[in-house]
């Protein structure tokens, strides 16, 4: 069974004007499967997690390139 998402009823903070993307801050209850574990998340939190993951992917790609270059040097030294 897939995870389910339900918008939670929370008291609204009084703000003079909400930005157009204010919906991203709505708290949604996520019910994890198979064991029912609940956590509160927002779209913005998940959006920020995606940005963090992308940065990690980039960093790991750069590290992979460095390690592969070092491996080539080690192979050359070992064979030479």
ABEGO torsion letter per residue (X at the ends): XBBBBBBBBBBBBBBABBBAAAAAABBBBBBBOABBBBBBBBAAAAAAAAAAAAAAAAAAAAAAAAAAAAAAAAAAAAAX
